[in-house]
Amino acid sequence: MNENMKDIELICDERTGMVRSVKLYGEELLDQARPCEAELLVNGAALKTRLHQAAGEARPLENWTRQKGERFVDHFAGWGLVISRSMGTRDYSKHPSFGIQYHVRREQAAMTDLPCPGPGGPVIEAPLHVDAFTVPNWNWSFWGDETRMIFPSAHSTGPTDEFGHCGHENGTPEDCKNFLRNVWRRIYPGVMVLHGGMFYNAKTGHWLSITCRRPQLGYILNTESAGRGVSYDFTLHAPFNLGDSLYLPEIIFNFGKSRESMDKFIADYATFHSKQPPAWISPTVFRLGLTWDNKPSWGDQADQWERELDAGLFSGIHINLVTDRPIASGTTPKGYHPDPNHGTQEEFVAMCQRMARRNVPIVVWMSHSGLMYRGGPDIDDDWFIRGIDGRICAAWGSEDDPSIAHINLGHPGHLEYVKKWIRFYIKECGCKGIFLDCLGWAFPPDFTPRAFMRYPGDTNRMAVGFIEAVHAYIKECDPDAILLGEGSSSDFPVEIFSVVANPVRAIDGQGPRDYLLGLSGKSSRRLYTYDENAFNLAGGYCTSSNKPEHEGLNKFYTAFLQKPGCGAWSFDPLPGDLAVNRAEGLLAVPALKEHDVYPSIRLGEEWKAVTTLRALMDGSLVARGGDGSFSDVPAGIYKLSME
């Protein structure tokens, strides 16, 4: 017997072939009092099936099963599906795992379960339009009252309530799912870190994850049809005709016995496709880039930057909205060419090259969610997602003001257009990074027939291939250049992404940013983030402040991070956007956007002997209070002192 099979045991019903029991380390995880009605839902409705094994089939039901079911839409009219299910362990996985995959084939409906038996027949085949095949709809109960669920997100910013799309969830499955009502959080790849859910026993530490990554079909995570667990709505939005067959993406169950092994699995999973940024990021302090505050000309802008560089205020230039956009717009590009209102393209190149000669990296803004429809002569109408009525769909704006319209990211013409401007900004201008706005995004289906798509529901899935192509081309243009995103998914190859909203409601006391950065040290790789707090070293990407009173701090950080062993990566993240350099005994305190000072800092057991924080910039002291905390701490880097 495989070692994994000693730990996880699945038992099938000998009459129906459906899974009726899942035991992990001897504990039953399915609700035995209320078994699932069907493993497969078609368009949200259970499909009653029966065992339909081929003659001579000798494999155990727990390895391979074939079932058949019909749905009758009228008298003697309906359709039939044959469902094959394969299950087994993945013996060479880093973490113990068990896989399950379904194959669906349409064949003529039989009269076995005809609602009105009697004379007549055969069954007349009816049309079948499939919006979604949903599997596996097992009625999970897990460990009863001890069951907890983890659902992290890599969003950037936005609403954080029950209907929002931002948050880190850790609590009972019911509490977690209450904050997953917005489909944005459940659509693949979206902003998901675990493409499914993590479930654990709060008492014993046993855990089971349910995930589906890099699928060949689009999906929406289903939080309603699998008891306390999750299932997958694999989206087609297309006819499923007689003779059609389809493999549904494999679903993986990983499992373990301890919180330590669970944390390591999540860290490995979250960082598997991430890219580690180049070393030049660590000593760089990024000035806020151009965001509707350009100088009158590109030459004037370069002069301004050079004066600030000479003053030692920064060493890199963060997200720059330099693309051409209308007067009423924020982030709505007519196209990706530089804004002609500030000078010629040659003058823009000259500005960037002045920075490149001083080894000052520039990051250029682009859009992931779409472009302005017919905004420029080289924007092709065929790139845009449309309904059966031919209308486009606004990503930002409305029907009468579609400032950005959804683009099908699988369209090869759009990809070539994006690559053209990546080449311009990186190779010709010498910029060092591309920032994709709204990287954590959700797209509607595209009902225009496409040679590069199987189904209308593939639009979100195609974002993965688009980001892979964009990242690869950035590296082709400059191996040292980076891809940044506003939010992300753990299936995207990005170096750095923003996590701005950090609501704390989980039972572990962490917000989304805290949780993701807390995975550092639990895997061979780490995640790198940034947010709106200046001088935040926790994410490994330091930004300066535009507040006049922080001019001294801008100079201090710009000089300090360039010292050997003092870059942002020499600091390890702590909850609350704090960071510690253990080798030097230093604490980095960010300038919080919503506070003038850091209200209260409580250091962990590791630093219980620390009594004083001494600022490296001016030597000022902050003493530990009687309650054990450090109160009203200004932004800066402090020596942890035991005076």
C-alpha positions in Angstrom: 0.0 0.0 0.0 1.2 3.5 -0.8 2.3 5.4 2.3 -0.1 8.2 1.5 -3.0 5.8 1.3 -2.4 4.8 4.9 -3.2 8.4 5.9 -6.1 9.2 3.6 -8.8 6.6 2.7 -11.7 7.1 0.2 -14.5 4.6 0.0 -17.1 4.4 -2.8 -20.7 3.3 -2.7 -20.8 -0.1 -4.4 -24.2 0.6 -5.8 -23.8 4.2 -7.2 -20.0 4.5 -7.4 -20.1 7.8 -5.6 -17.6 8.6 -2.9 -19.3 8.1 0.4 -16.4 8.3 2.9 -13.1 10.3 3.2 -11.0 9.5 6.2 -7.9 11.4 7.1 -5.7 9.8 9.8 -8.7 7.7 10.7 -11.2 10.5 11.1 -14.3 10.8 8.9 -14.5 14.1 7.0 -17.8 13.6 5.1 -21.2 14.0 6.7 -22.4 10.4 6.9 -25.9 11.5 7.9 -26.4 13.6 4.8 -24.5 12.2 1.9 -24.2 14.2 -1.3 -27.0 13.9 -3.8 -24.7 13.9 -6.8 -21.0 14.4 -7.4 -21.7 16.4 -10.6 -23.9 19.4 -11.0 -24.9 20.6 -14.5 -25.8 24.3 -14.5 -26.2 24.2 -10.7 -28.6 21.2 -10.6 -27.6 17.7 -9.4 -27.4 15.0 -12.0 -28.6 11.7 -10.7 -26.2 9.0 -11.8 -25.9 5.2 -11.6 -22.9 2.9 -11.8 -22.0 2.3 -15.4 -18.8 0.2 -15.4 -17.6 -1.3 -18.6 -17.8 -5.1 -18.9 -14.7 -6.8 -17.4 -13.6 -3.6 -15.6 -11.5 -4.9 -12.7 -10.1 -1.6 -11.2 -11.4 -0.8 -7.7 -14.1 1.9 -7.6 -11.7 4.0 -5.5 -9.3 4.2 -8.5 -11.6 4.4 -11.5 -15.4 4.7 -11.8 -17.8 5.2 -14.6 -21.3 6.5 -14.0 -24.1 7.6 -16.3 -27.1 9.9 -15.8 -29.8 11.6 -17.7 -31.9 14.7 -17.4 -35.3 14.8 -19.1 -36.5 18.2 -20.2 -39.8 17.0 -21.6 -41.7 13.9 -22.4 -39.2 11.4 -24.0 -36.8 14.3 -24.5 -33.5 14.8 -22.7 -29.8 14.2 -22.7 -27.3 11.8 -21.1 -23.8 12.1 -19.7 -21.2 9.5 -18.9 -18.9 10.5 -16.1 -15.6 8.8 -15.5 -13.7 9.5 -12.3 -10.0 8.8 -11.7 -8.5 9.0 -8.2 -5.1 8.3 -6.7 -2.1 9.5 -4.8 0.7 11.6 -6.3 3.6 9.6 -4.9 6.5 12.0 -5.6 4.9 15.2 -4.4 6.8 17.4 -2.0 3.7 17.4 0.2 1.4 14.3 0.6 -1.3 14.6 -2.0 -4.3 12.9 -3.6 -5.7 13.8 -7.0 -9.1 13.4 -8.6 -10.2 14.1 -12.2 -13.4 13.7 -14.0 -14.1 13.1 -17.7 -17.5 14.0 -19.1 -18.9 12.6 -22.3 -22.3 13.0 -23.9 -24.0 10.0 -25.3 -27.6 9.1 -26.1 -29.9 9.2 -23.1 -31.1 5.8 -22.0 -34.6 5.1 -20.7 -33.4 3.6 -17.4 -34.6 6.5 -15.3 -37.4 7.7 -17.5 -39.8 9.6 -15.3 -42.9 8.1 -17.0 -42.1 4.5 -17.9 -44.4 2.9 -20.5 -44.7 2.4 -24.2 -42.7 4.5 -26.6 -39.1 5.5 -27.2 -36.3 5.9 -27.8 -35.5 9.2 -26.0 -35.3 12.2 -28.3 -32.0 14.0 -27.8 -32.5 17.6 -26.6 -30.1 20.5 -26.8 -27.7 20.9 -23.9 -26.1 24.3 -23.2 -23.6 24.0 -20.3 -22.8 27.1 -18.3 -20.9 25.1 -15.7 -20.0 21.5 -14.7 -19.5 21.5 -10.9 -17.4 18.8 -9.1 -16.9 17.3 -6.6 -20.0 18.1 -4.5 -19.1 15.9 -1.5 -20.8 17.0 1.7 -17.8 17.9 3.8 -18.2 18.1 7.6 -14.5 17.9 8.4 -13.9 17.9 12.2 -17.1 19.4 13.5 -16.7 22.4 15.9 -12.9 22.2 15.6 -13.0 22.9 11.9 -11.3 26.1 10.6 -10.7 27.4 7.1 -8.0 29.6 5.7 -8.6 31.7 2.5 -5.8 34.3 1.8 -6.0 36.8 -1.0 -3.5 38.8 -3.0 -5.7 41.8 -3.8 -4.6 45.4 -3.7 -7.3 47.6 -2.5 -11.1 48.0 -2.6 -14.2 47.1 -0.5 -13.4 44.9 2.5 -16.9 44.0 3.8 -18.9 40.8 3.2 -19.5 41.8 -0.5 -16.0 43.2 -1.0 -13.0 41.6 -2.8 -10.3 42.2 -0.2 -9.4 40.3 2.9 -7.6 37.4 4.7 -10.0 34.8 6.1 -9.1 32.4 8.9 -12.0 31.1 11.0 -14.9 28.7 10.8 -15.8 27.8 7.2 -19.1 29.6 7.6 -17.4 32.8 8.8 -14.9 32.7 6.0 -17.4 32.0 3.3 -19.5 34.9 4.5 -16.7 37.2 3.1 -16.5 35.3 -0.2 -19.8 36.4 -1.6 -18.2 38.6 -4.2 -17.4 36.4 -7.2 -14.2 38.5 -7.7 -12.7 36.6 -4.8 -13.7 33.2 -6.2 -13.0 33.5 -9.9 -9.8 31.9 -11.3 -7.1 33.3 -11.2 -8.4 36.6 -9.8 -6.7 37.4 -6.5 -6.6 33.8 -5.1 -3.5 32.6 -3.3 -4.8 29.1 -2.6 -7.0 28.2 -5.5 -9.6 26.5 -3.3 -9.4 26.4 0.4 -7.4 25.2 3.4 -9.2 23.3 6.2 -7.6 22.4 9.5 -8.4 21.0 12.9 -7.9 23.7 15.5 -7.2 21.1 18.2 -5.0 18.4 16.5 -3.5 20.5 13.7 -4.5 18.0 11.0 -5.2 19.7 7.7 -6.5 19.2 4.2 -6.3 21.6 1.3 -8.5 21.5 -1.8 -6.9 23.2 -4.8 -7.0 23.5 -8.6 -4.3 25.5 -10.3 -3.3 26.1 -13.9 -6.6 24.5 -15.2 -7.4 24.0 -18.8 -10.9 25.4 -18.2 -12.0 28.6 -16.4 -13.8 28.2 -13.1 -15.5 29.9 -10.2 -15.0 28.5 -6.8 -18.2 27.1 -5.4 -18.7 27.6 -1.7 -22.3 26.4 -1.4 -22.6 22.9 -2.9 -20.0 20.9 -1.0 -21.0 21.3 2.6 -18.4 23.0 4.7 -15.8 22.5 1.9 -15.6 23.9 -1.7 -16.2 22.6 -5.2 -15.5 24.0 -8.7 -17.8 25.5 -11.2 -15.9 24.8 -14.5 -17.4 27.4 -16.9 -18.1 26.7 -20.5 -21.1 28.9 -21.5 -21.4 26.8 -24.7 -23.4 23.9 -26.2 -22.3 20.4 -25.3 -23.4 18.2 -28.2 -23.9 14.5 -28.7 -20.5 12.9 -28.9 -18.7 15.8 -27.1 -16.3 14.9 -24.4 -14.2 16.9 -21.9 -11.6 16.3 -19.2 -12.3 18.6 -16.3 -9.2 20.0 -14.5 -7.6 17.8 -11.8 -8.4 18.7 -8.2 -5.6 18.1 -5.7 -6.0 17.3 -2.0 -2.9 17.9 0.0 -2.8 17.0 3.7 -0.7 16.8 6.8 -0.6 16.4 10.6 0.7 19.7 12.0 0.3 23.5 11.7 4.0 23.7 10.8 3.6 21.4 7.8 0.4 23.3 6.8 2.2 26.7 6.9 5.1 25.2 4.9 2.7 23.9 2.3 0.9 27.2 2.0 4.2 29.1 1.7 5.5 26.6 -1.0 2.2 26.9 -2.9 2.0 30.7 -2.7 5.6 31.2 -4.0 5.7 28.4 -6.6 5.2 30.6 -9.6 6.5 33.9 -8.1 9.7 35.4 -9.4 12.4 36.6 -7.1 13.3 40.3 -7.9 16.9 41.3 -8.9 19.3 42.6 -6.2 19.0 46.2 -7.2 15.6 46.4 -5.5 16.9 46.0 -2.0 19.0 49.2 -1.7 16.5 51.4 -3.7 14.2 54.0 -2.2 11.4 54.7 -4.8 10.1 58.1 -5.2 6.4 58.3 -6.0 6.1 58.4 -9.8 4.1 60.7 -12.1 0.4 60.5 -11.2 -1.3 63.4 -12.9 1.4 65.8 -11.6 3.8 65.9 -14.6 5.9 69.0 -15.2 5.0 70.9 -18.3 7.6 69.2 -20.4 9.6 65.9 -20.2 12.7 68.0 -20.1 11.4 70.0 -17.1 10.5 66.7 -15.4 14.0 65.4 -15.8 15.4 68.6 -14.4 13.1 68.3 -11.3 14.1 64.7 -10.8 17.8 65.5 -11.1 17.5 68.2 -8.4 15.8 65.8 -6.0 18.5 63.1 -6.8 21.2 65.6 -6.1 19.5 66.3 -2.7 19.6 62.6 -1.9 15.8 62.3 -1.6 15.4 59.0 -3.5 17.2 56.5 -5.8 14.3 55.0 -7.9 11.1 56.3 -9.5 8.0 54.3 -8.7 4.8 53.8 -10.9 4.7 56.5 -13.7 1.4 57.3 -15.5 3.1 58.6 -18.6 0.7 57.2 -21.2 -1.7 59.4 -23.2 -5.1 59.8 -21.6 -8.0 62.1 -21.9 -8.5 65.2 -19.6 -11.4 63.6 -17.7 -9.4 60.4 -17.0 -7.4 58.9 -14.3 -5.9 55.6 -15.4 -7.6 55.4 -18.8 -5.0 55.2 -21.6 -5.9 56.1 -25.2 -2.9 53.9 -25.9 0.5 53.1 -24.4 2.4 55.9 -26.2 3.8 58.7 -24.0 1.5 61.6 -23.4 2.2 64.1 -26.3 0.9 67.0 -24.2 4.3 67.0 -22.4 6.6 66.7 -25.4 7.6 64.5 -28.3 8.4 60.8 -28.0 12.1 61.7 -28.6 12.0 64.1 -25.6 10.4 61.4 -23.5 13.2 59.0 -24.4 15.8 61.6 -23.5 14.2 62.1 -20.0 14.3 58.4 -19.3 17.8 58.0 -20.5 19.0 60.9 -18.2 17.8 58.8 -15.3 19.2 55.6 -16.7 22.7 57.2 -17.0 22.4 57.8 -13.2 21.4 54.2 -12.6 18.0 55.4 -11.4 15.3 52.8 -12.2 12.0 53.9 -13.6 8.8 51.8 -13.5 6.1 52.5 -16.2 2.4 52.1 -15.7 0.3 49.9 -18.0 -3.3 48.5 -17.7 -4.3 44.9 -17.2 -8.0 45.3 -17.1 -8.4 46.8 -20.6 -8.0 49.9 -22.7 -10.1 52.7 -24.0 -12.3 51.4 -26.7 -11.2 53.0 -30.0 -9.0 55.3 -27.9 -6.3 55.4 -30.5 -5.8 54.4 -34.2 -3.8 51.3 -33.3 -6.4 49.9 -30.9 -8.1 47.1 -32.6 -11.9 46.6 -32.1 -11.4 42.8 -32.2 -9.4 42.8 -29.0 -12.5 43.6 -26.8 -14.8 41.1 -25.0 -18.3 41.2 -26.3 -21.7 39.6 -25.6 -23.9 37.8 -28.2 -25.4 41.3 -28.9 -22.0 42.5 -30.0 -21.7 45.1 -27.2 -18.5 45.8 -25.3 -18.4 45.7 -21.5 -16.8 48.5 -19.4 -14.1 47.5 -16.9 -14.1 51.0 -15.4 -17.0 53.4 -16.1 -20.4 52.6 -17.5 -22.2 51.9 -20.7 -22.2 55.6 -21.7 -18.7 56.3 -20.3 -16.7 53.1 -20.8 -13.4 54.7 -19.8 -11.7 51.2 -19.9 -13.4 48.3 -21.7 -12.5 44.6 -21.0 -10.0 43.1 -23.4 -9.6 39.4 -24.2 -6.1 38.8 -22.9 -5.7 35.8 -25.1 -5.9 37.9 -28.3 -2.6 37.6 -30.0 -2.9 41.1 -31.6 -3.3 42.7 -28.1 -0.3 40.8 -26.8 1.9 42.0 -29.7 0.7 45.6 -29.0 1.7 45.3 -25.4 5.0 43.8 -26.3 5.7 46.7 -28.7 5.4 49.2 -25.9 7.3 47.1 -23.4 10.2 47.0 -25.9 9.9 50.8 -26.3 10.0 51.6 -22.6 12.6 49.1 -21.5 15.0 48.8 -24.5 14.7 52.3 -26.0 14.1 54.3 -22.8 16.1 52.2 -20.4 13.3 51.8 -17.9 13.6 48.9 -15.4 10.0 47.8 -14.8 6.4 47.5 -16.0 3.6 47.9 -13.5 0.3 46.3 -14.5 -2.6 48.2 -12.9 -5.5 45.9 -11.7 -3.5 42.8 -12.1 -5.9 41.1 -9.7 -8.9 41.3 -11.9 -12.0 39.4 -13.1 -13.2 39.4 -16.7 -16.6 38.4 -18.2 -16.9 35.6 -20.8 -16.2 36.5 -24.4 -19.0 35.2 -26.7 -17.2 36.2 -29.9 -16.0 32.9 -31.6 -12.2 32.8 -31.2 -9.7 30.5 -32.8 -7.5 30.8 -29.6 -10.3 29.9 -27.2 -12.2 26.7 -26.6 -15.0 28.2 -24.5 -16.3 31.7 -23.7 -15.6 31.0 -20.1 -11.8 30.8 -20.8 -11.2 34.6 -20.6 -9.9 34.7 -17.0 -7.8 31.6 -17.4 -6.1 33.2 -20.4 -4.8 35.9 -18.2 -2.2 33.4 -16.9 -0.7 32.9 -20.3 -0.8 36.6 -21.0 1.2 37.4 -17.8 3.6 34.7 -18.6 4.3 36.1 -22.0 4.6 39.6 -20.7 7.0 38.6 -18.0 9.1 36.6 -20.4 9.3 39.5 -22.9 10.3 41.9 -20.1 13.2 39.6 -19.3 14.0 39.3 -23.0 14.3 43.0 -23.2 16.3 43.3 -20.0 17.0 40.4 -17.7 17.3 42.8 -14.8 13.9 44.4 -15.4 10.8 43.5 -13.3 7.1 43.0 -13.5 5.0 44.6 -10.7 1.2 44.2 -10.2 -1.6 45.9 -8.5 -2.6 42.8 -6.6 -1.9 39.4 -8.1 -2.7 35.7 -8.1 -0.2 33.0 -7.0 -0.4 31.6 -10.5 1.1 34.8 -12.0 4.9 35.1 -12.5 5.5 38.6 -10.9 8.4 39.9 -8.9 6.4 42.4 -6.7 2.7 43.2 -6.1 0.8 45.6 -4.1 -1.4 44.7 -1.1 -2.8 48.0 0.1 -6.0 47.1 2.0 -5.1 45.2 5.2 -8.3 44.6 7.1 -7.8 42.5 10.3 -10.7 40.2 11.1 -9.2 36.7 11.0 -8.8 34.7 14.2 -5.0 34.7 13.7 -5.0 38.5 14.2 -3.5 39.2 10.8 -4.5 41.2 7.7 -3.8 40.0 4.2 -0.5 41.8 3.9 0.6 40.5 7.3 -0.3 36.9 6.4 1.5 36.9 3.0 4.6 38.4 4.3 4.5 36.1 7.3 5.0 33.2 4.9 8.6 34.4 4.5 11.1 31.9 6.0 8.6 29.0 5.6 9.7 28.3 2.0 12.9 28.6 0.0 11.4 31.7 -1.6 9.5 34.7 -0.3 6.9 37.2 -1.5 7.6 40.9 -2.1 5.0 43.5 -1.7 4.5 47.2 -1.4 1.7 49.4 -0.1 0.8 53.0 0.7 3.0 53.2 3.8 6.2 55.1 3.2 9.5 53.5 4.3 7.8 50.1 4.8 10.7 47.6 4.6 8.5 44.6 5.5 7.6 43.9 1.9 11.2 44.3 0.6 10.3 47.3 -1.6 10.8 50.7 0.0 9.0 53.9 -1.1 9.7 57.5 0.0 7.2 60.0 1.4 5.9 63.0 -0.4 5.2 64.9 2.9 7.5 67.9 3.4 8.1 66.9 7.1 9.6 63.6 5.9 12.4 65.2 3.8 15.0 64.2 6.4 13.7 60.6 6.5 13.8 60.4 2.7 17.5 61.4 2.8 18.2 59.0 5.7 16.6 56.0 4.1 18.2 56.7 0.7 21.6 56.7 2.2 21.0 54.0 4.8 19.7 51.3 2.4 22.8 51.6 0.2 25.1 50.6 3.1 26.4 47.1 3.0 24.1 44.7 4.8 21.4 47.4 5.2 19.1 47.0 2.2 15.4 46.3 2.6 16.1 42.6 2.2 18.2 42.5 5.3 15.0 43.0 7.3 12.5 40.3 8.0 8.8 41.2 8.1 6.8 41.3 11.3 3.0 41.7 11.7 1.8 45.3 11.4 4.3 46.4 8.7 7.2 46.3 11.1 10.5 44.7 10.0 13.5 43.6 12.0 17.2 43.2 11.0 18.2 40.4 13.5 21.9 40.5 12.6 22.2 44.2 13.5 19.4 44.4 16.1 17.4 47.0 14.2 13.6 47.7 14.0 12.2 49.5 10.9 9.0 51.5 11.6 7.0 52.7 8.5 5.2 56.0 8.1 1.6 54.9 8.3 -0.6 56.6 5.8 -3.4 57.1 8.4 -1.3 58.1 11.4 1.4 60.6 12.1 3.2 58.1 14.4 2.9 54.4 14.9 0.4 54.2 17.8 1.6 51.2 19.6 4.3 48.5 19.1 4.4 45.3 21.0 7.4 43.2 20.3 7.3 39.4 20.6 8.9 37.1 23.1 12.1 37.2 21.1 12.6 40.8 22.2 11.2 40.8 25.7 14.5 42.2 27.1 14.3 45.3 24.8 13.6 48.4 26.9 14.4 51.3 24.5 14.2 52.1 20.8 17.0 54.4 19.7 16.6 56.2 16.4 19.6 55.9 14.1 18.7 59.2 12.3 18.8 61.5 15.3 19.5 59.4 18.4 16.0 60.1 19.9 14.7 57.4 22.3 11.4 55.7 22.8 11.1 53.8 26.1 8.9 50.8 26.7 5.8 51.7 28.7 4.4 50.1 31.8 2.1 47.9 29.7 5.1 46.5 27.7 4.4 48.5 24.5 6.2 51.3 22.8 3.8 54.1 22.1 3.6 56.9 19.5 6.7 55.8 17.6 7.8 58.1 14.7 8.8 56.5 11.4 12.4 55.4 11.2 15.0 52.7 11.9 15.7 52.0 15.6 18.4 50.2 17.5 16.8 47.6 19.8 18.5 48.5 23.1 18.4 46.8 26.5 19.4 50.0 28.5 
